[in-house]
């Protein structure tokens, strides 16, 4: 029944396009291929897969497999030979590491902390610049004196990173070095010694300061005691006349060399001061301190007279 319908379809096509036999035969060919395709048994999806596989197997190798649209020969992942990894140094304290640098390429060193200072052994033969935790260094001469130098990097933690920088050819140059500190920042023994040293210095200075303080206080106390022992206060005084008024003199004492007279009121004028020795009056040298209202009179006398015109104050030293 199905074949009969197909035959009728073919005949109708030939009848319709009988004037153009070529076109009619083309339609017949298409219908025939379609009939053969549907006549085949088996899974159509399987047939399609096999056809695709067969087609791909006939393609040139440069095309790759079906579905591989782009050529990945220029992918960065395939160019590992052009990628060079920085040298990694896992820093440990109290060690000296070697780094290579060349004149035409130089070396970039990255540290795990910012720097306090960077010291190069020979600055005239090696060029060095640093900023934050980055150091750039390269030799600037081919002289034998510049074959190698030292580099000391002092970090903010007070850790020092020590290196020997060697001049090499461009092919041996290491363009970048990364310093890591995955382990302990400092050797605990060295760090404790560093801290203990400060403590010892502080303790020593505190002890010295304490001893000196005690010594100074003792010396001052002894001097004060000695001075107090030499102070003599056995004086009496009386005034005559109205210029000085009552209680002009506050207190009088001597230290064996000088006689001190303190007054209760500021000096109102220029007085004359005399010393009486063996009934003879002698003009004495003196000074006056306004802040303490104190006269300091040179010498010790049995009697001292403060005189202003006809008015006076007579001060008498009693026998000890």
C-alpha positions as CSV (number, residue, x, y, z in Angstrom):
1,X,0.0,0.0,0.0
2,X,2.8,2.3,0.9
3,X,4.8,1.5,-2.2
4,X,1.7,2.1,-4.4
5,X,1.3,5.6,-3.0
6,X,4.9,6.4,-3.7
7,X,4.6,5.1,-7.3
8,X,1.5,7.3,-7.9
9,X,3.5,10.3,-6.5
10,X,6.4,9.6,-8.9
11,X,4.0,9.3,-11.9
12,X,2.2,12.6,-11.0
13,X,5.5,14.4,-10.9
14,X,6.6,13.1,-14.3
15,X,3.1,14.0,-15.8
16,X,3.2,17.5,-14.2
17,X,6.7,18.4,-15.4
18,X,6.7,16.4,-18.7
19,X,7.7,19.5,-20.5
20,X,10.9,19.8,-18.5
21,X,12.1,16.2,-18.3
22,X,15.3,17.1,-16.5
23,X,13.5,18.8,-13.7
24,X,11.1,15.9,-13.3
25,X,13.9,13.4,-13.2
26,X,15.6,15.5,-10.5
27,X,12.4,15.3,-8.3
28,X,12.3,11.6,-8.9
29,X,15.9,11.3,-7.7
30,X,15.2,13.2,-4.6
31,X,12.2,11.1,-3.8
32,X,14.1,7.9,-4.5
33,X,16.8,8.9,-2.0
34,X,14.2,9.7,0.6
35,X,12.6,6.3,0.1
36,X,15.9,4.5,0.5
37,X,16.7,6.5,3.7
38,X,13.4,5.6,5.3
39,X,13.7,2.0,4.1
40,X,16.8,1.4,6.1
41,X,16.4,-0.4,9.4
42,X,18.1,0.4,12.7
43,X,18.4,3.5,15.0
44,X,18.4,6.7,13.0
45,X,20.5,8.4,15.7
46,X,23.1,5.7,15.4
47,X,23.2,6.1,11.7
48,X,23.7,9.8,12.1
49,X,26.5,9.3,14.6
50,X,28.3,6.9,12.3
51,X,27.9,9.2,9.4
52,X,29.4,12.1,11.3
53,X,32.3,10.0,12.5
54,X,32.9,8.8,8.9
55,X,32.8,12.3,7.7
56,X,35.3,13.5,10.3
57,X,37.6,10.7,9.6
58,X,37.8,11.8,6.0
59,X,38.8,15.4,7.0
60,X,42.5,16.5,6.9
61,X,44.3,16.1,10.2
62,X,44.9,19.9,10.4
63,X,41.2,20.5,10.9
64,X,41.0,18.4,14.1
65,X,37.9,16.6,15.0
66,X,34.4,17.7,14.2
67,X,33.3,20.4,16.7
68,X,36.8,21.7,17.2
69,X,36.2,25.0,15.6
70,X,39.4,26.9,16.7
71,X,43.0,26.0,16.6
72,X,44.5,26.2,20.1
73,X,48.1,26.1,19.1
74,X,48.5,29.7,20.2
75,X,46.9,29.2,23.7
76,X,49.1,30.6,26.6
77,X,48.7,27.3,28.4
78,X,50.6,25.6,25.6
79,X,53.5,28.1,25.7
80,X,54.9,27.1,29.1
81,X,58.4,27.2,27.7
82,X,58.1,31.0,27.4
83,X,57.0,31.5,31.1
84,X,59.8,31.8,33.7
85,X,58.9,31.6,37.4
86,X,60.5,33.9,40.0
87,X,63.0,32.4,42.3
88,X,61.5,31.7,45.7
89,X,63.7,32.0,48.8
90,X,62.1,30.9,52.1
91,X,64.0,33.1,54.4
92,X,65.5,31.9,57.7
93,X,67.4,34.1,60.0
94,X,71.1,34.1,60.4
95,X,71.7,32.9,56.8
96,X,73.3,34.5,53.8
97,X,71.6,33.8,50.4
98,X,73.1,34.2,46.9
99,X,71.3,36.1,44.1
100,X,72.5,36.5,40.5
101,X,72.2,39.7,38.4
102,X,73.5,40.9,35.1
103,X,74.3,44.3,33.6
104,X,71.6,44.3,30.9
105,X,68.7,42.8,32.8
106,X,69.1,43.5,36.6
107,X,67.1,41.8,39.4
108,X,63.9,42.7,41.2
109,X,63.7,41.4,44.8
110,X,60.3,41.4,46.7
111,X,60.4,41.2,50.5
112,X,57.7,40.2,52.9
113,X,57.9,43.6,54.8
114,X,58.7,47.2,54.2
115,X,62.3,48.4,54.7
116,X,63.9,50.6,57.3
117,X,67.2,50.7,55.3
118,X,69.0,48.9,52.5
119,X,72.8,48.8,52.5
120,X,74.8,47.7,49.4
121,X,78.5,46.8,49.9
122,X,79.8,48.7,46.8
123,X,77.4,51.4,45.7
124,X,79.8,52.7,43.0
125,X,79.8,49.4,41.1
126,X,76.3,48.3,41.7
127,X,73.1,50.4,41.1
128,X,70.4,49.9,43.7
129,X,67.0,51.5,44.2
130,X,64.3,50.6,46.7
131,X,60.8,51.6,47.6
132,X,58.4,50.0,50.2
133,X,59.3,46.3,50.1
134,X,60.8,46.3,46.6
135,X,64.6,46.4,45.7
136,X,66.0,46.8,42.2
137,X,69.7,46.0,41.8
138,X,72.1,45.5,38.9
139,X,75.9,45.7,38.2
140,X,77.0,48.8,36.3
141,X,80.5,47.7,35.3
142,X,82.5,44.8,34.0
143,X,85.4,45.4,36.3
144,X,86.7,42.5,38.3
145,X,86.1,44.5,41.5
146,X,82.3,44.4,40.7
147,X,82.0,40.7,40.3
148,X,80.0,40.5,43.5
149,X,78.8,42.6,46.4
150,X,76.7,42.3,49.6
151,X,73.1,43.5,50.2
152,X,71.6,43.9,53.6
153,X,67.9,44.6,53.9
154,X,66.6,45.7,57.3
155,X,62.9,45.3,57.7
156,X,60.4,47.1,59.9
157,X,60.4,44.2,62.3
158,X,64.2,44.8,62.8
159,X,64.9,41.5,61.0
160,X,68.0,41.7,58.7
161,X,68.1,39.9,55.3
162,X,71.6,39.1,54.2
163,X,72.6,38.4,50.5
164,X,75.6,38.1,48.3
165,X,74.8,39.5,44.8
166,X,76.9,37.9,42.0
167,X,77.4,39.4,38.5
168,X,76.6,36.8,35.8
169,X,75.8,36.7,32.1
170,X,72.4,37.6,30.8
171,X,71.6,33.9,30.2
172,X,72.2,33.2,33.9
173,X,70.4,36.2,35.3
174,X,67.5,35.8,37.7
175,X,65.1,38.6,36.9
176,X,63.0,38.3,40.0
177,X,63.3,36.9,43.5
178,X,60.5,36.6,46.0
179,X,61.5,36.4,49.7
180,X,58.9,34.5,51.7
181,X,58.8,34.0,55.5
182,X,56.5,31.0,55.9
183,X,58.4,29.9,59.0
184,X,59.2,31.8,62.1
185,X,60.0,35.4,61.5
186,X,63.1,35.2,63.7
187,X,65.0,32.6,65.4
188,X,63.5,32.5,68.9
189,X,66.8,32.2,70.6
190,X,68.2,35.2,68.7
191,X,65.0,37.2,69.3
192,X,65.0,36.4,73.0
193,X,68.6,37.4,73.3
194,X,67.8,40.6,71.6
195,X,65.0,41.4,73.9
196,X,66.9,40.2,77.0
197,X,69.8,42.4,76.1
198,X,67.6,45.5,76.1
199,X,66.1,44.4,79.5
200,X,69.6,43.9,80.9
201,X,70.7,47.3,79.7
202,X,67.6,49.0,81.2
203,X,68.1,47.1,84.4
204,X,71.8,48.1,84.6
205,X,71.0,51.7,83.9
206,X,68.2,51.7,86.5
207,X,70.5,50.2,89.1
208,X,73.2,52.8,88.2
209,X,70.7,55.6,88.3
210,X,69.3,54.4,91.7
211,X,72.8,54.2,93.2
212,X,73.7,57.7,91.9
213,X,70.5,59.1,93.2
214,X,71.1,57.7,96.6
215,X,74.6,59.0,96.5
216,X,73.5,62.5,95.5
217,X,70.8,62.6,98.1
218,X,73.3,61.4,100.8
219,X,75.8,64.1,99.7
220,X,73.1,66.8,99.8
221,X,71.9,65.7,103.2
222,X,75.4,65.6,104.6
223,X,76.1,69.1,103.2
224,X,72.8,70.4,104.6
225,X,73.5,68.8,108.0
226,X,77.0,70.3,108.0
227,X,75.6,73.6,106.9
228,X,72.9,73.5,109.6
229,X,75.6,72.6,112.1
230,X,77.5,75.8,111.2
231,X,74.4,78.1,111.4
232,X,74.4,80.3,114.4
233,X,71.1,82.1,115.3
234,X,72.0,83.7,118.7
235,X,71.3,87.3,117.7
236,X,69.2,90.1,119.3
237,X,68.4,93.5,117.8
238,X,66.6,96.8,118.7
239,X,65.8,99.9,116.7
240,X,65.9,103.6,117.3
241,X,64.0,106.2,115.3
242,X,60.8,106.0,113.3
243,X,62.2,105.2,109.8
244,X,62.6,101.5,110.4
245,X,59.3,101.1,112.2
246,X,58.4,98.1,114.4
247,X,59.7,94.6,113.6
248,X,61.8,95.7,110.6
249,X,64.2,92.9,111.2
250,X,62.6,89.4,110.9
251,X,65.6,87.1,111.7
252,X,69.4,87.1,111.8
253,X,71.9,84.2,111.5
254,X,75.4,83.5,110.2
255,X,77.2,80.4,108.7
256,X,80.7,81.2,110.0
257,X,81.5,83.3,106.9
258,X,78.5,85.5,106.2
259,X,75.9,87.2,108.3
260,X,72.3,87.1,107.0
261,X,69.7,89.7,108.0
262,X,66.1,89.1,106.8
263,X,63.7,92.1,106.9
264,X,59.9,92.0,107.0
265,X,59.4,94.9,104.7
266,X,61.0,95.9,101.4
267,X,64.0,98.2,101.6
268,X,62.7,101.8,101.3
269,X,66.1,103.4,100.6
270,X,69.8,103.0,100.6
271,X,71.1,102.1,104.0
272,X,74.6,102.0,105.4
273,X,75.8,98.9,107.3
274,X,78.6,99.0,109.8
275,X,80.4,96.4,111.8
276,X,81.6,97.2,115.3
277,X,84.7,95.5,116.5
278,X,86.6,96.7,119.5
279,X,84.4,99.8,119.7
280,X,85.4,100.7,116.1
281,X,82.8,101.1,113.3
282,X,83.7,99.7,109.9
283,X,81.6,100.1,106.7
284,X,80.7,96.6,105.5
285,X,80.1,95.1,102.1
286,X,76.7,93.6,101.6
287,X,74.2,92.5,98.9
288,X,70.4,92.5,99.0
289,X,68.0,89.9,97.4
290,X,64.6,91.4,96.8
291,X,62.9,88.0,96.3
292,X,63.9,86.8,99.8
293,X,64.3,90.2,101.4
294,X,67.6,89.1,102.7
295,X,70.8,91.0,103.3
296,X,74.0,89.1,103.0
297,X,76.8,90.9,104.9
298,X,80.5,90.0,104.6
299,X,82.0,88.8,107.8
300,X,80.9,88.1,111.4
301,X,80.9,90.9,114.0
302,X,79.9,91.2,117.6
303,X,77.7,94.1,116.6
304,X,76.2,95.2,113.3
305,X,74.4,98.5,112.7
306,X,71.9,99.2,110.0
307,X,71.7,103.0,109.6
308,X,69.6,105.4,107.6
309,X,70.3,109.0,108.5
310,X,69.9,109.2,112.3
311,X,67.7,106.1,112.6
312,X,69.3,102.7,113.0
313,X,68.9,99.1,114.0
314,X,71.6,97.6,116.2
315,X,72.1,93.8,115.9
316,X,74.2,92.1,118.7
317,X,75.7,88.7,118.4
318,X,75.5,86.8,121.7
319,X,78.4,84.7,122.9
320,X,78.1,81.1,121.8
